[in-house]
Amino acid sequence: MAKPGSTNTITDVPGLKVGQAQDETVRTGVTVILPDDRAVCSVDVRGGGPGTRETDALQPHTLVDAVDALVLSGGSSYGLAAADGVAGVLGAQRRGFELMPNPDVPVSPIVPTAILYDLANGGAKSWGEIPPYAALGREAVQAASETFALGRAGAGFGAGAGTLPGGIGSASIRTDDGYTIGAIVAVNCFGAVKVPGTDAFWAAPFEIDDEFGGQSLPADMAFDAEDWGAAKINPAPGTNTTIAVIATDAVLTPAEAKRLAQMASAGFARAIRPVFTPFDGDVVFALSTGQRALAEPPAFTLSRLGSMAADCLTRAIARGVFEAAKG
């Protein structure tokens, strides 16, 4: 039976670290996913209002086939500058893409980024011409390690999940034949993560070892297609986005990573209702640290990993909100 890794976080995937930084006064933050070596990556964008950087470079037909880091950030469009801070640190370490290696020519760190909207959460946003995100990006990448905080931390520090506090969630799974899949997510969704009128998460059927409270779906649950429960407005527009990274130690091509990201996006729909609205900027990156070849037949193994990636993301979303409620 597949089971979570030792930390039940994305860093159970060998070759990954996570760094986070937040500004409590501004009520925002940044999360950096840092592979030990350049890693194959792709992306799936489902929300109607995404904010991203360098995602075009992740298409399978493009020149660059690996990334140096991924960034999840608060701050809406301002948060895209977090990648500047990360790229500066990595470039100084000569970590990046080199078309023609030359010590006199700077490398180009590839740092795809996705942002969420937390500008209206009451924090001190009067930063003038110098938003805090480049500095937060530098701080986050320099703090990268195999352990990191869940809940009100990093990119999830100022987030809201419907009318509940949002936050950073993570989960992992290891298969009997040795593959590891992990997810990390900043939950700032328009939709609700709990069944209306209950404390049960929509993700409850996927929970492992009471990782987000052990509250089962009610046996007498009545489904109302027009009841969105604790969505930000029920129903009306808000300020939202859920951004995530799925990682695996399986060796993937860029096209296979794209399929993994697409399959993993199903985790959003299992954990949030409604999801992929015009008001959300939902994004899933898929990252391969490339340590275990896909078993034959590769398409079937990829299908297994994609299914488990969706499950991991479902669990990570609920876990982020559960941990955020602890303060």
Helices and strands as residue ranges (DSSP letters): G 10-12, E 16-23, E 28-35, E 40-45, E 52-53, G 56-58, E 70-73, G 76-81, H 82-92, E 113-115, H 133-142, G 154-156, E 160-161, E 164-165, E 167-174, E 180-188, G 204-206, E 241-250, H 254-264, H 266-271, E 283-292, H 298-324
